[in-house]
């Protein structure tokens, strides 16, 4: 059996999208989705990373509470916290973004507007400002 790393989730943003730019000029944003489970009160909070055009579109059209779908792959990384302890995090690296349906009075966004972030230039993760 081949290794497969693919994930698709839907949920609501827990905070507004904050677009950042690396030193090389690449757009990036981290978002967290609240994803409901099968039982009431069974909510998971999933960290996602969006790059390039996908990050820019998310910052332009999404805000806290927006319902969004993310497809991508899982990535685990380690880092050192401010207190010197070692930490590990698993994130979804987004390859596509599904925006919420059009609400009355908001601009229509075609699916062609969302560019697959895999086609964006690779980003050196050491450049990420957070």
URZI-V509245 format. One record per backbone hydrogen bond with DSSP energy under -0.5 kcal/mol. CO is the residue of the C=O (numbers start at 1). NH is the residue of the N-H. Records with the same first field share a line. If there is no record, write none. Layout:
CO=NH ; NH
This chain:
4=6
7=72
9=70
11=68
12=34
13=65
17=19
20=28
22=25
26=22
27=52
28=20
29=50
31=48
32=14
33=35 ; 46
34=12 ; 36
35=44
39=42
41=43
42=37
44=35 ; 46
45=47
46=33
47=92
48=31
49=94
50=29
51=54 ; 55
52=56
53=57
54=58
55=59
56=60
57=61
58=62
63=66
66=13
68=11
69=98
70=9
71=95 ; 96
72=7
73=93
75=91
77=89
79=81 ; 87
81=84
85=81
87=79
89=77
91=75 ; 93
92=49 ; 94
93=73
95=117
96=71
97=99
98=69
103=106
108=110
110=113
111=114
113=115
116=119
117=120
123=125
124=127
125=128
